[in-house]
Amino acid sequence: INLFFVGRPSNLIVDPERKILAGQDVGYLTTKVSYSEKNRDAFIHALACHKSQFGEDGLEQMTKRRNNDDEKVVYLRKFVGPTENSNSVFN
């Protein structure tokens, strides 16, 4: 089983602060998955489950972004686990 994290390429974010805080270098987002209009509608419907996590404004922004997404892809970064144990974060 593989684990993937959703990411947003920095080069697609206009706001300089959001680019730093929310963006990832596209080189790390090595998997792109296309989606259909039907998938997009299901995603937007499912967002309602996360209302307390993102707030109304956050949900509206995500919905707006997906509605304006002509490319219709989700960028993913594959999780790669550690290969050895360590007793420090500075190794």
PDB file of N, CA, C and O in Angstrom:
ATOM      1  N   ILE A   1       0.854  -1.183   0.000  1.00  0.00           N
ATOM      2  CA  ILE A   1       0.000   0.000   0.000  1.00  0.00           C
ATOM      3  C   ILE A   1       0.892   1.236   0.000  1.00  0.00           C
ATOM      4  O   ILE A   1       1.882   1.299   0.729  1.00  0.00           O
ATOM      5  N   ASN A   2       0.540   2.197  -0.807  1.00  0.00           N
ATOM      6  CA  ASN A   2       1.268   3.461  -0.869  1.00  0.00           C
ATOM      7  C   ASN A   2       0.457   4.560  -0.210  1.00  0.00           C
ATOM      8  O   ASN A   2      -0.774   4.544  -0.237  1.00  0.00           O
ATOM      9  N   LEU A   3       1.152   5.504   0.377  1.00  0.00           N
ATOM     10  CA  LEU A   3       0.527   6.661   1.006  1.00  0.00           C
ATOM     11  C   LEU A   3       0.959   7.896   0.232  1.00  0.00           C
ATOM     12  O   LEU A   3       2.142   8.075  -0.059  1.00  0.00           O
ATOM     13  N   PHE A   4      -0.005   8.746  -0.100  1.00  0.00           N
ATOM     14  CA  PHE A   4       0.280   9.971  -0.836  1.00  0.00           C
ATOM     15  C   PHE A   4      -0.263  11.171  -0.078  1.00  0.00           C
ATOM     16  O   PHE A   4      -1.290  11.079   0.595  1.00  0.00           O
ATOM     17  N   PHE A   5       0.424  12.287  -0.189  1.00  0.00           N
ATOM     18  CA  PHE A   5      -0.015  13.551   0.382  1.00  0.00           C
ATOM     19  C   PHE A   5      -0.408  14.478  -0.764  1.00  0.00           C
ATOM     20  O   PHE A   5       0.282  14.540  -1.781  1.00  0.00           O
ATOM     21  N   VAL A   6      -1.506  15.190  -0.600  1.00  0.00           N
ATOM     22  CA  VAL A   6      -1.942  16.160  -1.603  1.00  0.00           C
ATOM     23  C   VAL A   6      -1.078  17.405  -1.462  1.00  0.00           C
ATOM     24  O   VAL A   6      -0.777  17.835  -0.348  1.00  0.00           O
ATOM     25  N   GLY A   7      -0.686  17.977  -2.577  1.00  0.00           N
ATOM     26  CA  GLY A   7       0.100  19.195  -2.559  1.00  0.00           C
ATOM     27  C   GLY A   7      -0.349  20.152  -3.641  1.00  0.00           C
ATOM     28  O   GLY A   7      -1.056  19.771  -4.573  1.00  0.00           O
ATOM     29  N   ARG A   8       0.063  21.387  -3.508  1.00  0.00           N
ATOM     30  CA  ARG A   8      -0.240  22.402  -4.518  1.00  0.00           C
ATOM     31  C   ARG A   8       1.089  23.015  -4.950  1.00  0.00           C
ATOM     32  O   ARG A   8       1.820  23.560  -4.122  1.00  0.00           O
ATOM     33  N   PRO A   9       1.402  22.930  -6.226  1.00  0.00           N
ATOM     34  CA  PRO A   9       2.671  23.493  -6.697  1.00  0.00           C
ATOM     35  C   PRO A   9       2.769  24.994  -6.421  1.00  0.00           C
ATOM     36  O   PRO A   9       1.830  25.747  -6.681  1.00  0.00           O
ATOM     37  N   SER A  10       3.905  25.410  -5.898  1.00  0.00           N
ATOM     38  CA  SER A  10       4.120  26.828  -5.582  1.00  0.00           C
ATOM     39  C   SER A  10       3.929  27.725  -6.791  1.00  0.00           C
ATOM     40  O   SER A  10       3.422  28.840  -6.670  1.00  0.00           O
ATOM     41  N   ASN A  11       4.334  27.240  -7.958  1.00  0.00           N
ATOM     42  CA  ASN A  11       4.243  28.082  -9.156  1.00  0.00           C
ATOM     43  C   ASN A  11       2.799  28.364  -9.577  1.00  0.00           C
ATOM     44  O   ASN A  11       2.570  29.226 -10.425  1.00  0.00           O
ATOM     45  N   LEU A  12       1.825  27.658  -9.003  1.00  0.00           N
ATOM     46  CA  LEU A  12       0.419  27.911  -9.330  1.00  0.00           C
ATOM     47  C   LEU A  12      -0.252  28.849  -8.329  1.00  0.00           C
ATOM     48  O   LEU A  12      -1.424  29.189  -8.488  1.00  0.00           O
ATOM     49  N   ILE A  13       0.483  29.270  -7.298  1.00  0.00           N
ATOM     50  CA  ILE A  13      -0.066  30.145  -6.263  1.00  0.00           C
ATOM     51  C   ILE A  13       0.429  31.563  -6.514  1.00  0.00           C
ATOM     52  O   ILE A  13       1.630  31.792  -6.655  1.00  0.00           O
ATOM     53  N   VAL A  14      -0.498  32.510  -6.570  1.00  0.00           N
ATOM     54  CA  VAL A  14      -0.157  33.900  -6.874  1.00  0.00           C
ATOM     55  C   VAL A  14       0.313  34.653  -5.631  1.00  0.00           C
ATOM     56  O   VAL A  14       1.332  35.342  -5.677  1.00  0.00           O
ATOM     57  N   ASP A  15      -0.416  34.530  -4.526  1.00  0.00           N
ATOM     58  CA  ASP A  15      -0.108  35.259  -3.297  1.00  0.00           C
ATOM     59  C   ASP A  15       1.254  34.815  -2.749  1.00  0.00           C
ATOM     60  O   ASP A  15       1.446  33.628  -2.483  1.00  0.00           O
ATOM     61  N   PRO A  16       2.208  35.750  -2.573  1.00  0.00           N
ATOM     62  CA  PRO A  16       3.560  35.387  -2.126  1.00  0.00           C
ATOM     63  C   PRO A  16       3.590  34.666  -0.771  1.00  0.00           C
ATOM     64  O   PRO A  16       4.361  33.722  -0.596  1.00  0.00           O
ATOM     65  N   GLU A  17       2.766  35.098   0.182  1.00  0.00           N
ATOM     66  CA  GLU A  17       2.743  34.444   1.493  1.00  0.00           C
ATOM     67  C   GLU A  17       2.188  33.027   1.392  1.00  0.00           C
ATOM     68  O   GLU A  17       2.741  32.101   1.985  1.00  0.00           O
ATOM     69  N   ARG A  18       1.103  32.856   0.649  1.00  0.00           N
ATOM     70  CA  ARG A  18       0.526  31.515   0.481  1.00  0.00           C
ATOM     71  C   ARG A  18       1.490  30.612  -0.288  1.00  0.00           C
ATOM     72  O   ARG A  18       1.574  29.411  -0.031  1.00  0.00           O
ATOM     73  N   LYS A  19       2.206  31.205  -1.224  1.00  0.00           N
ATOM     74  CA  LYS A  19       3.177  30.429  -2.006  1.00  0.00           C
ATOM     75  C   LYS A  19       4.192  29.768  -1.073  1.00  0.00           C
ATOM     76  O   LYS A  19       4.547  28.603  -1.256  1.00  0.00           O
ATOM     77  N   ILE A  20       4.658  30.524  -0.067  1.00  0.00           N
ATOM     78  CA  ILE A  20       5.643  30.006   0.883  1.00  0.00           C
ATOM     79  C   ILE A  20       5.006  29.022   1.855  1.00  0.00           C
ATOM     80  O   ILE A  20       5.568  27.958   2.117  1.00  0.00           O
ATOM     81  N   LEU A  21       3.842  29.364   2.392  1.00  0.00           N
ATOM     82  CA  LEU A  21       3.219  28.548   3.438  1.00  0.00           C
ATOM     83  C   LEU A  21       2.471  27.332   2.914  1.00  0.00           C
ATOM     84  O   LEU A  21       2.451  26.292   3.572  1.00  0.00           O
ATOM     85  N   ALA A  22       1.862  27.443   1.756  1.00  0.00           N
ATOM     86  CA  ALA A  22       0.977  26.372   1.280  1.00  0.00           C
ATOM     87  C   ALA A  22       1.497  25.630   0.054  1.00  0.00           C
ATOM     88  O   ALA A  22       0.977  24.571  -0.295  1.00  0.00           O
ATOM     89  N   GLY A  23       2.501  26.168  -0.589  1.00  0.00           N
ATOM     90  CA  GLY A  23       2.974  25.550  -1.825  1.00  0.00           C
ATOM     91  C   GLY A  23       4.114  24.571  -1.621  1.00  0.00           C
ATOM     92  O   GLY A  23       4.843  24.637  -0.631  1.00  0.00           O
ATOM     93  N   GLN A  24       4.254  23.670  -2.566  1.00  0.00           N
ATOM     94  CA  GLN A  24       5.376  22.733  -2.593  1.00  0.00           C
ATOM     95  C   GLN A  24       6.072  22.857  -3.946  1.00  0.00           C
ATOM     96  O   GLN A  24       5.445  23.162  -4.961  1.00  0.00           O
ATOM     97  N   ASP A  25       7.361  22.617  -3.935  1.00  0.00           N
ATOM     98  CA  ASP A  25       8.099  22.592  -5.192  1.00  0.00           C
ATOM     99  C   ASP A  25       7.537  21.464  -6.049  1.00  0.00           C
ATOM    100  O   ASP A  25       7.367  20.344  -5.567  1.00  0.00           O
ATOM    101  N   VAL A  26       7.251  21.746  -7.294  1.00  0.00           N
ATOM    102  CA  VAL A  26       6.625  20.768  -8.186  1.00  0.00           C
ATOM    103  C   VAL A  26       7.485  19.510  -8.341  1.00  0.00           C
ATOM    104  O   VAL A  26       6.969  18.450  -8.698  1.00  0.00           O
ATOM    105  N   GLY A  27       8.776  19.619  -8.079  1.00  0.00           N
ATOM    106  CA  GLY A  27       9.660  18.460  -8.164  1.00  0.00           C
ATOM    107  C   GLY A  27       9.332  17.376  -7.148  1.00  0.00           C
ATOM    108  O   GLY A  27       9.660  16.209  -7.362  1.00  0.00           O
ATOM    109  N   TYR A  28       8.684  17.749  -6.038  1.00  0.00           N
ATOM    110  CA  TYR A  28       8.281  16.768  -5.027  1.00  0.00           C
ATOM    111  C   TYR A  28       6.923  16.149  -5.343  1.00  0.00           C
ATOM    112  O   TYR A  28       6.596  15.073  -4.842  1.00  0.00           O
ATOM    113  N   LEU A  29       6.151  16.814  -6.158  1.00  0.00           N
ATOM    114  CA  LEU A  29       4.797  16.346  -6.489  1.00  0.00           C
ATOM    115  C   LEU A  29       4.884  15.501  -7.756  1.00  0.00           C
ATOM    116  O   LEU A  29       4.554  15.963  -8.849  1.00  0.00           O
ATOM    117  N   THR A  30       5.325  14.282  -7.597  1.00  0.00           N
ATOM    118  CA  THR A  30       5.685  13.434  -8.732  1.00  0.00           C
ATOM    119  C   THR A  30       4.526  12.647  -9.327  1.00  0.00           C
ATOM    120  O   THR A  30       4.703  11.944 -10.322  1.00  0.00           O
ATOM    121  N   THR A  31       3.346  12.755  -8.733  1.00  0.00           N
ATOM    122  CA  THR A  31       2.177  12.041  -9.259  1.00  0.00           C
ATOM    123  C   THR A  31       1.069  13.049  -9.541  1.00  0.00           C
ATOM    124  O   THR A  31       0.704  13.843  -8.674  1.00  0.00           O
ATOM    125  N   LYS A  32       0.541  13.008 -10.758  1.00  0.00           N
ATOM    126  CA  LYS A  32      -0.590  13.858 -11.146  1.00  0.00           C
ATOM    127  C   LYS A  32      -1.744  12.945 -11.537  1.00  0.00           C
ATOM    128  O   LYS A  32      -1.600  12.077 -12.398  1.00  0.00           O
ATOM    129  N   VAL A  33      -2.890  13.152 -10.894  1.00  0.00           N
ATOM    130  CA  VAL A  33      -4.065  12.332 -11.180  1.00  0.00           C
ATOM    131  C   VAL A  33      -5.148  13.225 -11.769  1.00  0.00           C
ATOM    132  O   VAL A  33      -5.555  14.207 -11.148  1.00  0.00           O
ATOM    133  N   SER A  34      -5.609  12.887 -12.954  1.00  0.00           N
ATOM    134  CA  SER A  34      -6.689  13.639 -13.602  1.00  0.00           C
ATOM    135  C   SER A  34      -8.026  13.272 -12.980  1.00  0.00           C
ATOM    136  O   SER A  34      -8.215  12.164 -12.477  1.00  0.00           O
ATOM    137  N   TYR A  35      -8.943  14.222 -13.025  1.00  0.00           N
ATOM    138  CA  TYR A  35     -10.293  13.940 -12.538  1.00  0.00           C
ATOM    139  C   TYR A  35     -11.327  14.520 -13.498  1.00  0.00           C
ATOM    140  O   TYR A  35     -11.045  15.436 -14.271  1.00  0.00           O
ATOM    141  N   SER A  36     -12.532  13.957 -13.423  1.00  0.00           N
ATOM    142  CA  SER A  36     -13.625  14.371 -14.307  1.00  0.00           C
ATOM    143  C   SER A  36     -14.521  15.387 -13.596  1.00  0.00           C
ATOM    144  O   SER A  36     -14.350  15.663 -12.409  1.00  0.00           O
ATOM    145  N   GLU A  37     -15.466  15.928 -14.340  1.00  0.00           N
ATOM    146  CA  GLU A  37     -16.460  16.837 -13.753  1.00  0.00           C
ATOM    147  C   GLU A  37     -17.232  16.128 -12.642  1.00  0.00           C
ATOM    148  O   GLU A  37     -17.511  16.715 -11.597  1.00  0.00           O
ATOM    149  N   LYS A  38     -17.573  14.867 -12.878  1.00  0.00           N
ATOM    150  CA  LYS A  38     -18.315  14.085 -11.883  1.00  0.00           C
ATOM    151  C   LYS A  38     -17.486  13.913 -10.608  1.00  0.00           C
ATOM    152  O   LYS A  38     -18.013  14.047  -9.504  1.00  0.00           O
ATOM    153  N   ASN A  39     -16.181  13.613 -10.758  1.00  0.00           N
ATOM    154  CA  ASN A  39     -15.286  13.510  -9.606  1.00  0.00           C
ATOM    155  C   ASN A  39     -15.218  14.835  -8.856  1.00  0.00           C
ATOM    156  O   ASN A  39     -15.252  14.867  -7.626  1.00  0.00           O
ATOM    157  N   ARG A  40     -15.121  15.927  -9.609  1.00  0.00           N
ATOM    158  CA  ARG A  40     -15.044  17.254  -8.993  1.00  0.00           C
ATOM    159  C   ARG A  40     -16.286  17.549  -8.176  1.00  0.00           C
ATOM    160  O   ARG A  40     -16.190  18.067  -7.063  1.00  0.00           O
ATOM    161  N   ASP A  41     -17.451  17.224  -8.714  1.00  0.00           N
ATOM    162  CA  ASP A  41     -18.699  17.463  -7.997  1.00  0.00           C
ATOM    163  C   ASP A  41     -18.767  16.642  -6.711  1.00  0.00           C
ATOM    164  O   ASP A  41     -19.252  17.128  -5.689  1.00  0.00           O
ATOM    165  N   ALA A  42     -18.282  15.394  -6.757  1.00  0.00           N
ATOM    166  CA  ALA A  42     -18.262  14.542  -5.560  1.00  0.00           C
ATOM    167  C   ALA A  42     -17.296  15.111  -4.519  1.00  0.00           C
ATOM    168  O   ALA A  42     -17.583  15.081  -3.322  1.00  0.00           O
ATOM    169  N   PHE A  43     -16.160  15.625  -4.972  1.00  0.00           N
ATOM    170  CA  PHE A  43     -15.179  16.238  -4.077  1.00  0.00           C
ATOM    171  C   PHE A  43     -15.790  17.439  -3.363  1.00  0.00           C
ATOM    172  O   PHE A  43     -15.672  17.571  -2.145  1.00  0.00           O
ATOM    173  N   ILE A  44     -16.437  18.306  -4.119  1.00  0.00           N
ATOM    174  CA  ILE A  44     -17.040  19.505  -3.543  1.00  0.00           C
ATOM    175  C   ILE A  44     -18.123  19.129  -2.535  1.00  0.00           C
ATOM    176  O   ILE A  44     -18.231  19.753  -1.479  1.00  0.00           O
ATOM    177  N   HIS A  45     -18.915  18.126  -2.851  1.00  0.00           N
ATOM    178  CA  HIS A  45     -19.949  17.651  -1.924  1.00  0.00           C
ATOM    179  C   HIS A  45     -19.307  17.107  -0.639  1.00  0.00           C
ATOM    180  O   HIS A  45     -19.805  17.357   0.459  1.00  0.00           O
ATOM    181  N   ALA A  46     -18.212  16.371  -0.779  1.00  0.00           N
ATOM    182  CA  ALA A  46     -17.536  15.778   0.381  1.00  0.00           C
ATOM    183  C   ALA A  46     -16.868  16.833   1.259  1.00  0.00           C
ATOM    184  O   ALA A  46     -16.660  16.598   2.449  1.00  0.00           O
ATOM    185  N   LEU A  47     -16.531  17.983   0.697  1.00  0.00           N
ATOM    186  CA  LEU A  47     -15.902  19.042   1.484  1.00  0.00           C
ATOM    187  C   LEU A  47     -16.769  19.477   2.662  1.00  0.00           C
ATOM    188  O   LEU A  47     -16.249  19.924   3.684  1.00  0.00           O
ATOM    189  N   ALA A  48     -18.069  19.351   2.527  1.00  0.00           N
ATOM    190  CA  ALA A  48     -18.978  19.756   3.601  1.00  0.00           C
ATOM    191  C   ALA A  48     -18.663  19.016   4.899  1.00  0.00           C
ATOM    192  O   ALA A  48     -18.938  19.530   5.984  1.00  0.00           O
ATOM    193  N   CYS A  49     -18.095  17.824   4.803  1.00  0.00           N
ATOM    194  CA  CYS A  49     -17.722  17.045   5.994  1.00  0.00           C
ATOM    195  C   CYS A  49     -16.579  17.704   6.761  1.00  0.00           C
ATOM    196  O   CYS A  49     -16.374  17.408   7.938  1.00  0.00           O
ATOM    197  N   HIS A  50     -15.839  18.589   6.112  1.00  0.00           N
ATOM    198  CA  HIS A  50     -14.669  19.213   6.726  1.00  0.00           C
ATOM    199  C   HIS A  50     -14.916  20.676   7.084  1.00  0.00           C
ATOM    200  O   HIS A  50     -13.970  21.451   7.228  1.00  0.00           O
ATOM    201  N   LYS A  51     -16.157  21.046   7.225  1.00  0.00           N
ATOM    202  CA  LYS A  51     -16.535  22.429   7.493  1.00  0.00           C
ATOM    203  C   LYS A  51     -15.851  22.966   8.751  1.00  0.00           C
ATOM    204  O   LYS A  51     -15.364  24.096   8.757  1.00  0.00           O
ATOM    205  N   SER A  52     -15.814  22.159   9.816  1.00  0.00           N
ATOM    206  CA  SER A  52     -15.205  22.634  11.061  1.00  0.00           C
ATOM    207  C   SER A  52     -13.686  22.759  10.936  1.00  0.00           C
ATOM    208  O   SER A  52     -13.074  23.536  11.669  1.00  0.00           O
ATOM    209  N   GLN A  53     -13.083  22.025  10.042  1.00  0.00           N
ATOM    210  CA  GLN A  53     -11.626  22.061   9.869  1.00  0.00           C
ATOM    211  C   GLN A  53     -11.176  23.282   9.066  1.00  0.00           C
ATOM    212  O   GLN A  53     -10.163  23.901   9.394  1.00  0.00           O
ATOM    213  N   PHE A  54     -11.919  23.629   8.026  1.00  0.00           N
ATOM    214  CA  PHE A  54     -11.506  24.701   7.128  1.00  0.00           C
ATOM    215  C   PHE A  54     -12.314  25.984   7.278  1.00  0.00           C
ATOM    216  O   PHE A  54     -11.851  27.044   6.856  1.00  0.00           O
ATOM    217  N   GLY A  55     -13.499  25.923   7.862  1.00  0.00           N
ATOM    218  CA  GLY A  55     -14.368  27.083   7.958  1.00  0.00           C
ATOM    219  C   GLY A  55     -15.071  27.353   6.640  1.00  0.00           C
ATOM    220  O   GLY A  55     -14.697  26.815   5.598  1.00  0.00           O
ATOM    221  N   GLU A  56     -16.086  28.187   6.702  1.00  0.00           N
ATOM    222  CA  GLU A  56     -16.874  28.513   5.499  1.00  0.00           C
ATOM    223  C   GLU A  56     -16.007  29.128   4.404  1.00  0.00           C
ATOM    224  O   GLU A  56     -16.102  28.748   3.237  1.00  0.00           O
ATOM    225  N   ASP A  57     -15.154  30.088   4.795  1.00  0.00           N
ATOM    226  CA  ASP A  57     -14.313  30.768   3.802  1.00  0.00           C
ATOM    227  C   ASP A  57     -13.362  29.800   3.109  1.00  0.00           C
ATOM    228  O   ASP A  57     -13.186  29.855   1.891  1.00  0.00           O
ATOM    229  N   GLY A  58     -12.753  28.916   3.887  1.00  0.00           N
ATOM    230  CA  GLY A  58     -11.832  27.936   3.317  1.00  0.00           C
ATOM    231  C   GLY A  58     -12.524  27.012   2.337  1.00  0.00           C
ATOM    232  O   GLY A  58     -11.983  26.705   1.274  1.00  0.00           O
ATOM    233  N   LEU A  59     -13.730  26.564   2.696  1.00  0.00           N
ATOM    234  CA  LEU A  59     -14.489  25.686   1.802  1.00  0.00           C
ATOM    235  C   LEU A  59     -14.868  26.409   0.518  1.00  0.00           C
ATOM    236  O   LEU A  59     -14.804  25.833  -0.567  1.00  0.00           O
ATOM    237  N   GLU A  60     -15.262  27.669   0.644  1.00  0.00           N
ATOM    238  CA  GLU A  60     -15.620  28.449  -0.545  1.00  0.00           C
ATOM    239  C   GLU A  60     -14.413  28.628  -1.465  1.00  0.00           C
ATOM    240  O   GLU A  60     -14.538  28.530  -2.686  1.00  0.00           O
ATOM    241  N   GLN A  61     -13.249  28.891  -0.878  1.00  0.00           N
ATOM    242  CA  GLN A  61     -12.035  29.064  -1.685  1.00  0.00           C
ATOM    243  C   GLN A  61     -11.668  27.775  -2.413  1.00  0.00           C
ATOM    244  O   GLN A  61     -11.309  27.804  -3.590  1.00  0.00           O
ATOM    245  N   MET A  62     -11.759  26.638  -1.708  1.00  0.00           N
ATOM    246  CA  MET A  62     -11.430  25.358  -2.352  1.00  0.00           C
ATOM    247  C   MET A  62     -12.416  25.030  -3.463  1.00  0.00           C
ATOM    248  O   MET A  62     -12.027  24.543  -4.525  1.00  0.00           O
ATOM    249  N   THR A  63     -13.692  25.299  -3.215  1.00  0.00           N
ATOM    250  CA  THR A  63     -14.715  25.049  -4.232  1.00  0.00           C
ATOM    251  C   THR A  63     -14.471  25.933  -5.449  1.00  0.00           C
ATOM    252  O   THR A  63     -14.541  25.467  -6.587  1.00  0.00           O
ATOM    253  N   LYS A  64     -14.185  27.208  -5.208  1.00  0.00           N
ATOM    254  CA  LYS A  64     -13.929  28.143  -6.302  1.00  0.00           C
ATOM    255  C   LYS A  64     -12.703  27.708  -7.111  1.00  0.00           C
ATOM    256  O   LYS A  64     -12.720  27.748  -8.341  1.00  0.00           O
ATOM    257  N   ARG A  65     -11.639  27.293  -6.413  1.00  0.00           N
ATOM    258  CA  ARG A  65     -10.414  26.861  -7.091  1.00  0.00           C
ATOM    259  C   ARG A  65     -10.684  25.656  -7.984  1.00  0.00           C
ATOM    260  O   ARG A  65     -10.209  25.601  -9.118  1.00  0.00           O
ATOM    261  N   ARG A  66     -11.447  24.691  -7.476  1.00  0.00           N
ATOM    262  CA  ARG A  66     -11.748  23.489  -8.270  1.00  0.00           C
ATOM    263  C   ARG A  66     -12.656  23.829  -9.446  1.00  0.00           C
ATOM    264  O   ARG A  66     -12.504  23.262 -10.528  1.00  0.00           O
ATOM    265  N   ASN A  67     -13.596  24.743  -9.247  1.00  0.00           N
ATOM    266  CA  ASN A  67     -14.478  25.132 -10.347  1.00  0.00           C
ATOM    267  C   ASN A  67     -13.714  25.856 -11.452  1.00  0.00           C
ATOM    268  O   ASN A  67     -14.096  25.788 -12.620  1.00  0.00           O
ATOM    269  N   ASN A  68     -12.635  26.548 -11.085  1.00  0.00           N
ATOM    270  CA  ASN A  68     -11.842  27.295 -12.062  1.00  0.00           C
ATOM    271  C   ASN A  68     -10.646  26.512 -12.586  1.00  0.00           C
ATOM    272  O   ASN A  68      -9.868  27.033 -13.385  1.00  0.00           O
ATOM    273  N   ASP A  69     -10.492  25.279 -12.149  1.00  0.00           N
ATOM    274  CA  ASP A  69      -9.335  24.465 -12.522  1.00  0.00           C
ATOM    275  C   ASP A  69      -9.542  23.849 -13.901  1.00  0.00           C
ATOM    276  O   ASP A  69     -10.233  22.840 -14.044  1.00  0.00           O
ATOM    277  N   ASP A  70      -8.938  24.464 -14.912  1.00  0.00           N
ATOM    278  CA  ASP A  70      -9.072  23.949 -16.278  1.00  0.00           C
ATOM    279  C   ASP A  70      -8.264  22.672 -16.484  1.00  0.00           C
ATOM    280  O   ASP A  70      -8.630  21.825 -17.299  1.00  0.00           O
ATOM    281  N   GLU A  71      -7.170  22.536 -15.747  1.00  0.00           N
ATOM    282  CA  GLU A  71      -6.302  21.372 -15.919  1.00  0.00           C
ATOM    283  C   GLU A  71      -6.935  20.101 -15.340  1.00  0.00           C
ATOM    284  O   GLU A  71      -6.685  19.005 -15.843  1.00  0.00           O
ATOM    285  N   LYS A  72      -7.739  20.236 -14.303  1.00  0.00           N
ATOM    286  CA  LYS A  72      -8.429  19.119 -13.638  1.00  0.00           C
ATOM    287  C   LYS A  72      -7.467  17.995 -13.247  1.00  0.00           C
ATOM    288  O   LYS A  72      -7.627  16.846 -13.657  1.00  0.00           O
ATOM    289  N   VAL A  73      -6.466  18.360 -12.443  1.00  0.00           N
ATOM    290  CA  VAL A  73      -5.537  17.370 -11.904  1.00  0.00           C
ATOM    291  C   VAL A  73      -5.313  17.629 -10.420  1.00  0.00           C
ATOM    292  O   VAL A  73      -5.437  18.756  -9.941  1.00  0.00           O
ATOM    293  N   VAL A  74      -4.984  16.566  -9.712  1.00  0.00           N
ATOM    294  CA  VAL A  74      -4.590  16.647  -8.314  1.00  0.00           C
ATOM    295  C   VAL A  74      -3.118  16.253  -8.260  1.00  0.00           C
ATOM    296  O   VAL A  74      -2.720  15.234  -8.825  1.00  0.00           O
ATOM    297  N   TYR A  75      -2.324  17.056  -7.586  1.00  0.00           N
ATOM    298  CA  TYR A  75      -0.897  16.779  -7.448  1.00  0.00           C
ATOM    299  C   TYR A  75      -0.660  16.030  -6.145  1.00  0.00           C
ATOM    300  O   TYR A  75      -1.186  16.408  -5.098  1.00  0.00           O
ATOM    301  N   LEU A  76       0.137  14.961  -6.214  1.00  0.00           N
ATOM    302  CA  LEU A  76       0.394  14.124  -5.047  1.00  0.00           C
ATOM    303  C   LEU A  76       1.890  13.910  -4.844  1.00  0.00           C
ATOM    304  O   LEU A  76       2.671  13.857  -5.793  1.00  0.00           O
ATOM    305  N   ARG A  77       2.255  13.790  -3.578  1.00  0.00           N
ATOM    306  CA  ARG A  77       3.630  13.466  -3.202  1.00  0.00           C
ATOM    307  C   ARG A  77       3.605  12.126  -2.490  1.00  0.00           C
ATOM    308  O   ARG A  77       2.896  11.955  -1.498  1.00  0.00           O
ATOM    309  N   LYS A  78       4.375  11.183  -2.993  1.00  0.00           N
ATOM    310  CA  LYS A  78       4.412   9.852  -2.397  1.00  0.00           C
ATOM    311  C   LYS A  78       5.231   9.883  -1.108  1.00  0.00           C
ATOM    312  O   LYS A  78       6.329  10.439  -1.066  1.00  0.00           O
ATOM    313  N   PHE A  79       4.677   9.274  -0.057  1.00  0.00           N
ATOM    314  CA  PHE A  79       5.397   9.164   1.205  1.00  0.00           C
ATOM    315  C   PHE A  79       6.489   8.111   1.069  1.00  0.00           C
ATOM    316  O   PHE A  79       6.242   6.991   0.621  1.00  0.00           O
ATOM    317  N   VAL A  80       7.688   8.488   1.460  1.00  0.00           N
ATOM    318  CA  VAL A  80       8.806   7.552   1.473  1.00  0.00           C
ATOM    319  C   VAL A  80       9.278   7.466   2.917  1.00  0.00           C
ATOM    320  O   VAL A  80       9.794   8.438   3.469  1.00  0.00           O
ATOM    321  N   GLY A  81       9.101   6.305   3.519  1.00  0.00           N
ATOM    322  CA  GLY A  81       9.449   6.118   4.922  1.00  0.00           C
ATOM    323  C   GLY A  81      10.942   6.038   5.152  1.00  0.00           C
ATOM    324  O   GLY A  81      11.717   5.829   4.218  1.00  0.00           O
ATOM    325  N   PRO A  82      11.342   6.206   6.404  1.00  0.00           N
ATOM    326  CA  PRO A  82      12.762   6.125   6.736  1.00  0.00           C
ATOM    327  C   PRO A  82      13.305   4.717   6.511  1.00  0.00           C
ATOM    328  O   PRO A  82      12.573   3.732   6.614  1.00  0.00           O
ATOM    329  N   THR A  83      14.570   4.639   6.210  1.00  0.00           N
ATOM    330  CA  THR A  83      15.202   3.339   5.979  1.00  0.00           C
ATOM    331  C   THR A  83      16.068   2.905   7.157  1.00  0.00           C
ATOM    332  O   THR A  83      16.570   1.782   7.181  1.00  0.00           O
ATOM    333  N   GLU A  84      16.242   3.797   8.135  1.00  0.00           N
ATOM    334  CA  GLU A  84      17.029   3.459   9.316  1.00  0.00           C
ATOM    335  C   GLU A  84      16.485   4.208  10.523  1.00  0.00           C
ATOM    336  O   GLU A  84      15.787   5.211  10.377  1.00  0.00           O
ATOM    337  N   ASN A  85      16.807   3.719  11.714  1.00  0.00           N
ATOM    338  CA  ASN A  85      16.389   4.366  12.956  1.00  0.00           C
ATOM    339  C   ASN A  85      17.405   5.425  13.354  1.00  0.00           C
ATOM    340  O   ASN A  85      18.575   5.358  12.976  1.00  0.00           O
ATOM    341  N   SER A  86      16.938   6.408  14.129  1.00  0.00           N
ATOM    342  CA  SER A  86      17.811   7.480  14.577  1.00  0.00           C
ATOM    343  C   SER A  86      17.392   7.916  15.968  1.00  0.00           C
ATOM    344  O   SER A  86      16.228   7.773  16.344  1.00  0.00           O
ATOM    345  N   ASN A  87      18.324   8.442  16.726  1.00  0.00           N
ATOM    346  CA  ASN A  87      18.037   8.976  18.056  1.00  0.00           C
ATOM    347  C   ASN A  87      18.091  10.492  18.070  1.00  0.00           C
ATOM    348  O   ASN A  87      18.073  11.101  19.140  1.00  0.00           O
ATOM    349  N   SER A  88      18.157  11.111  16.899  1.00  0.00           N
ATOM    350  CA  SER A  88      18.263  12.561  16.807  1.00  0.00           C
ATOM    351  C   SER A  88      17.643  13.048  15.504  1.00  0.00           C
ATOM    352  O   SER A  88      17.637  12.337  14.499  1.00  0.00           O
ATOM    353  N   VAL A  89      17.131  14.253  15.537  1.00  0.00           N
ATOM    354  CA  VAL A  89      16.603  14.863  14.311  1.00  0.00           C
ATOM    355  C   VAL A  89      17.699  15.608  13.551  1.00  0.00           C
ATOM    356  O   VAL A  89      17.447  16.144  12.471  1.00  0.00           O
ATOM    357  N   PHE A  90      18.908  15.645  14.103  1.00  0.00           N
ATOM    358  CA  PHE A  90      20.009  16.404  13.510  1.00  0.00           C
ATOM    359  C   PHE A  90      20.989  15.534  12.731  1.00  0.00           C
ATOM    360  O   PHE A  90      22.043  16.022  12.321  1.00  0.00           O
ATOM    361  N   ASN A  91      20.672  14.267  12.519  1.00  0.00           N
ATOM    362  CA  ASN A  91      21.567  13.380  11.761  1.00  0.00           C
ATOM    363  C   ASN A  91      21.410  13.607  10.280  1.00  0.00           C
ATOM    364  O   ASN A  91      22.081  12.954   9.481  1.00  0.00           O
TER     365      ASN A  91
END
